[in-house]
Amino acid sequence: MAKFLYRLGRFAFEKRRLVVVLWLGVMAALVAGAANAPTAPPDTFSIPGTESQQAFDLLGERFPGTKSDGAQARIVFVAPAGQQIGSEPNKAAVERIITDVAGGAQVKGVLDPFQTGAVSKNGTTAYATVSYGVTSDNLTDASKTALTDAIDSGKAAGVTVEIGGSALQTKPEMGAATEAIGIAIAAVVLMVTFGTFAAAGLPLLTALVGIGVGIAAIVAIGMSTTTTTLAMMLGLAVGIDYALFIVSRYRTERAEGYRAEEAAGRAVGTAGSAVVFAGLTVVIALAGLAVVGIPVLTKMGLAAAGTVAVAVAIALTLLPALLGFFQNAVMPRAFRKATAQPSADGNTLGTKPLQVEKPNMGTRWASFVVRRPVAVLLIGLVGLGALALPVRSLELGMPGDESQSSATTQRRAYDALAEGFGPGFNGPLTVALDVRGVSDPKAAVEQASRTLATTNGVVSVAPAIFNQARDAAMLTVVPATGPSSTETKDLVHALRAEARDLKASTGATMLVTGATAMNIDISQKMTAALLPYLAVVVGLAILLLMVVFRSIAVPVKAALGFLLSVGAAFGVIVAVFQWGWLADLIGVQQTGPVMSMMPIFLIGVVFGLAMDYEVFLVTRMREAFTHGASAKDAIVTGFRHSARVVVAAAAIMIAVFAGFIGGGEPMIKMMGLGLAAAVFFDAFIVRMTLVPAVLALLGNKAWWLPQWLAKILPNVDVEGESLNRVEAVEPARELESARI
């Protein structure tokens, strides 16, 4: 592989204008395709194989015309203190507001609380349900403004009005502002790392090109824009990382005396090999999201995996081509001054080997760890273990209006309904009954209603609604507890258990669904998929790293280190978002369960980045070891060349992810804190501390591979051993050619 990538790098460097034109052509074609592609339908969230989804499918089939994904608003009215909402002036204000909202073009129907009995027992609170014919994403500004105007109209009449439901929900965004901040931070870190505008700018430029190509391709092939969030985030992350590594290696090769085209070829042949395998581990982690079995998550994973593949291709081709335009501009000032000085015979050298580098921070840190590996290892393990302890209390769930800030109308509506109607009113359960083929459908539905009403934890059961064919019915069950409580989860399981008895006695099939039941099913599905996902992703990555490093200990150590960093990150999430530690500091007003998708999401993203750091750091150690350095000297050599790059890449990612903590949505805060903490733990504690300590303790055994396995595994030559013969003669050729 090293030879192939070496030739590819030299070709791209020498034919740089052609390569740049080809990439611009590809991007232009994809952008044109995306612009002309029909608008993709929004992704509908589904969880195949769960009872909730079966019930939704049944209701959609038997109750045609109902739009289960249509937006809904719940307008909550609270009377002034000491008054009843049904008193004449308050009732008139409520009906006036309902009439105004009902006139909207997208409104499908409005249920008057005084006609449906949606008034609390104490008479102080009422609510009106507004149904729309479109999803919340497609609601116009006029429809949303009509709802927010209702708040002002109620205030003018002395009635408190709050809006709940999905109509005013906004998608959590990690869009232009966050990306711009991330790019700005990346530019500063790259400038500090390289010290030249050209070297700092090339990784940013190639990363942006990669994002443009990847996102345009996603849209052009008909995938919805919701799948681009993860692709954009990771495309920026790995695009910068991969280019950073190759540019750094190019500068090292030039400093050792190689001509620009040779340095570009060698950089791609060595660092490029690491980029290929680092990219493969990321692709495995993202494509592995298909194991979960949730279509939206699968699409997001595949879209992001494709964008990462584009980032790898750009790093191997477009980047060396651009280096051809900035051959000396990317080099340090000292190098440019040295190459501009005339030699003893009066000629100016094209390149000139610099003096041997002095020990840097990376070499000093590695030397410290190598001298005290046991103490460093124990401190690191105890620290990460302590941080991971809160994971034992991890609870999964889906955030709702109860997790919103009290400054939002959705949260105030939630609280008003809970106070007026009970906490379970915010999380009603929908029960679907399939009575096709049942001898007495009405009797079967009545028996089901009685069974539901007498179940512990049920407050009320609404009258059944039959479909037109009278072969299906729908009931609404209000629990006694809130939607995210453990008691409600137990109630859902109890109702589903009673469905078996109903089936045996009447032949009717009873299915429990609704937003609350759906969230419970999502949590269970995610929990069940976690171990298979880890097994597939970590197992394949270990095999891949075994090929890269030709070692058993190094890949196993890499995987175990990743589990430590992820465990510590989840400990931080639980401590902040469940226990409330330092919650006020980041603006978390309500503690609750961790988002169900967070474990899978965090593992998928962080695993890819962690393996990037592992490959970038340990590849140089492996290279030094195969070239004759002792095991401990190889560790120090690897840190001398790669520590600065890994620190820069990690600092960029931590800063970008930490920016999400300032978002208003609790879900975005959780993602930002979890990702930032995981990258910090993995890069600085695992890769920069535990990895050298373990390798120092193992010594030569770290690179041991059984002979029978060595014969089976392909030798991909990631350390560039096949390029050694070029190394022996190239500097001499360079100096000779410079004098001619």
Rosetta blueprint (number, residue, H / E / L):
1 M L
2 A H
3 K H
4 F H
5 L H
6 Y H
7 R H
8 L H
9 G H
10 R H
11 F H
12 A H
13 F H
14 E H
15 K L
16 R H
17 R H
18 L H
19 V H
20 V H
21 V H
22 L H
23 W H
24 L H
25 G H
26 V H
27 M H
28 A H
29 A H
30 L H
31 V H
32 A H
33 G H
34 A H
35 A H
36 N H
37 A L
38 P L
39 T L
40 A L
41 P L
42 P L
43 D L
44 T L
45 F L
46 S L
47 I L
48 P L
49 G L
50 T L
51 E H
52 S H
53 Q H
54 Q H
55 A H
56 F H
57 D H
58 L H
59 L H
60 G H
61 E H
62 R H
63 F L
64 P L
65 G L
66 T L
67 K L
68 S L
69 D L
70 G L
71 A L
72 Q E
73 A E
74 R E
75 I E
76 V E
77 F E
78 V E
79 A L
80 P L
81 A L
82 G L
83 Q L
84 Q L
85 I L
86 G L
87 S L
88 E H
89 P H
90 N H
91 K H
92 A H
93 A H
94 V H
95 E H
96 R H
97 I H
98 I H
99 T H
100 D H
101 V H
102 A H
103 G L
104 G L
105 A L
106 Q L
107 V E
108 K E
109 G E
110 V E
111 L E
112 D L
113 P H
114 F H
115 Q H
116 T H
117 G L
118 A L
119 V E
120 S L
121 K L
122 N L
123 G L
124 T L
125 T E
126 A E
127 Y E
128 A E
129 T E
130 V E
131 S E
132 Y E
133 G L
134 V L
135 T L
136 S H
137 D H
138 N H
139 L L
140 T L
141 D H
142 A H
143 S H
144 K H
145 T H
146 A H
147 L H
148 T H
149 D H
150 A H
151 I H
152 D H
153 S H
154 G H
155 K H
156 A H
157 A H
158 G L
159 V L
160 T E
161 V E
162 E E
163 I E
164 G E
165 G E
166 S L
167 A L
168 L L
169 Q L
170 T L
171 K L
172 P L
173 E L
174 M L
175 G L
176 A H
177 A H
178 T H
179 E H
180 A H
181 I H
182 G H
183 I H
184 A H
185 I H
186 A H
187 A H
188 V H
189 V H
190 L H
191 M H
192 V H
193 T H
194 F H
195 G L
196 T L
197 F H
198 A H
199 A H
200 A H
201 G H
202 L H
203 P H
204 L H
205 L H
206 T H
207 A H
208 L H
209 V H
210 G H
211 I H
212 G H
213 V H
214 G H
215 I H
216 A H
217 A H
218 I H
219 V H
220 A H
221 I L
222 G L
223 M L
224 S L
225 T H
226 T H
227 T H
228 T H
229 T H
230 L H
231 A H
232 M H
233 M H
234 L H
235 G H
236 L H
237 A H
238 V H
239 G H
240 I H
241 D H
242 Y H
243 A H
244 L H
245 F H
246 I H
247 V H
248 S H
249 R H
250 Y H
251 R H
252 T H
253 E H
254 R H
255 A H
256 E L
257 G L
258 Y L
259 R L
260 A H
261 E H
262 E H
263 A H
264 A H
265 G H
266 R H
267 A H
268 V H
269 G H
270 T H
271 A H
272 G H
273 S H
274 A H
275 V H
276 V H
277 F H
278 A H
279 G H
280 L H
281 T H
282 V H
283 V H
284 I H
285 A H
286 L H
287 A H
288 G H
289 L H
290 A H
291 V H
292 V H
293 G L
294 I L
295 P H
296 V H
297 L H
298 T H
299 K H
300 M H
301 G H
302 L H
303 A H
304 A H
305 A H
306 G H
307 T H
308 V H
309 A H
310 V H
311 A H
312 V H
313 A H
314 I H
315 A H
316 L H
317 T L
318 L H
319 L H
320 P H
321 A H
322 L H
323 L H
324 G H
325 F H
326 F L
327 Q L
328 N L
329 A L
330 V L
331 M L
332 P L
333 R H
334 A H
335 F H
336 R H
337 K H
338 A H
339 T H
340 A H
341 Q L
342 P E
343 S L
344 A L
345 D L
346 G L
347 N L
348 T E
349 L L
350 G L
351 T L
352 K L
353 P L
354 L L
355 Q L
356 V L
357 E L
358 K L
359 P L
360 N L
361 M H
362 G H
363 T H
364 R H
365 W H
366 A H
367 S H
368 F H
369 V H
370 V H
371 R H
372 R L
373 P H
374 V H
375 A H
376 V H
377 L H
378 L H
379 I H
380 G H
381 L H
382 V H
383 G H
384 L H
385 G H
386 A H
387 L H
388 A H
389 L H
390 P H
391 V H
392 R H
393 S H
394 L L
395 E L
396 L E
397 G E
398 M L
399 P L
400 G L
401 D H
402 E H
403 S H
404 Q L
405 S L
406 S L
407 A L
408 T L
409 T H
410 Q H
411 R H
412 R H
413 A H
414 Y H
415 D H
416 A H
417 L H
418 A H
419 E H
420 G H
421 F H
422 G L
423 P H
424 G H
425 F H
426 N H
427 G L
428 P L
429 L E
430 T E
431 V E
432 A E
433 L E
434 D E
435 V L
436 R L
437 G L
438 V L
439 S L
440 D L
441 P H
442 K H
443 A H
444 A H
445 V H
446 E H
447 Q H
448 A H
449 S H
450 R H
451 T H
452 L H
453 A H
454 T L
455 T L
456 N L
457 G L
458 V E
459 V E
460 S E
461 V E
462 A L
463 P L
464 A L
465 I E
466 F E
467 N L
468 Q L
469 A L
470 R L
471 D L
472 A E
473 A E
474 M E
475 L E
476 T E
477 V E
478 V E
479 P E
480 A L
481 T L
482 G L
483 P L
484 S L
485 S L
486 T H
487 E H
488 T H
489 K H
490 D H
491 L H
492 V H
493 H H
494 A H
495 L H
496 R H
497 A H
498 E H
499 A H
500 R H
501 D H
502 L H
503 K H
504 A H
505 S H
506 T H
507 G L
508 A L
509 T E
510 M E
511 L E
512 V E
513 T E
514 G L
515 A H
516 T H
517 A H
518 M H
519 N H
520 I H
521 D H
522 I H
523 S H
524 Q H
525 K H
526 M H
527 T H
528 A H
529 A H
530 L H
531 L H
532 P H
533 Y H
534 L H
535 A H
536 V H
537 V H
538 V H
539 G H
540 L H
541 A H
542 I H
543 L H
544 L H
545 L H
546 M H
547 V H
548 V H
549 F H
550 R L
551 S L
552 I L
553 A H
554 V H
555 P H
556 V H
557 K H
558 A H
559 A H
560 L H
561 G H
562 F H
563 L H
564 L H
565 S H
566 V H
567 G H
568 A H
569 A H
570 F H
571 G H
572 V H
573 I H
574 V H
575 A H
576 V H
577 F H
578 Q H
579 W L
580 G L
581 W L
582 L L
583 A L
584 D H
585 L H
586 I H
587 G L
588 V L
589 Q L
590 Q L
591 T L
592 G L
593 P L
594 V E
595 M E
596 S L
597 M L
598 M H
599 P H
600 I H
601 F H
602 L H
603 I H
604 G H
605 V H
606 V H
607 F H
608 G H
609 L H
610 A H
611 M H
612 D H
613 Y H
614 E H
615 V H
616 F H
617 L H
618 V H
619 T H
620 R H
621 M H
622 R H
623 E H
624 A H
625 F H
626 T H
627 H L
628 G L
629 A L
630 S L
631 A H
632 K H
633 D H
634 A H
635 I H
636 V H
637 T H
638 G H
639 F H
640 R H
641 H H
642 S H
643 A H
644 R H
645 V H
646 V H
647 V H
648 A H
649 A H
650 A H
651 A H
652 I H
653 M H
654 I H
655 A H
656 V H
657 F H
658 A H
659 G H
660 F H
661 I H
662 G H
663 G L
664 G L
665 E L
666 P H
667 M H
668 I H
669 K H
670 M H
671 M H
672 G H
673 L H
674 G H
675 L H
676 A H
677 A H
678 A H
679 V H
680 F H
681 F H
682 D H
683 A H
684 F H
685 I H
686 V H
687 R H
688 M H
689 T H
690 L H
691 V H
692 P H
693 A H
694 V H
695 L H
696 A H
697 L H
698 L H
699 G H
700 N H
701 K H
702 A H
703 W H
704 W L
705 L L
706 P L
707 Q H
708 W H
709 L H
710 A H
711 K H
712 I H
713 L L
714 P L
715 N L
716 V L
717 D L
718 V L
719 E L
720 G L
721 E H
722 S H
723 L H
724 N H
725 R H
726 V H
727 E H
728 A H
729 V H
730 E H
731 P H
732 A H
733 R H
734 E H
735 L H
736 E H
737 S H
738 A H
739 R H
740 I L
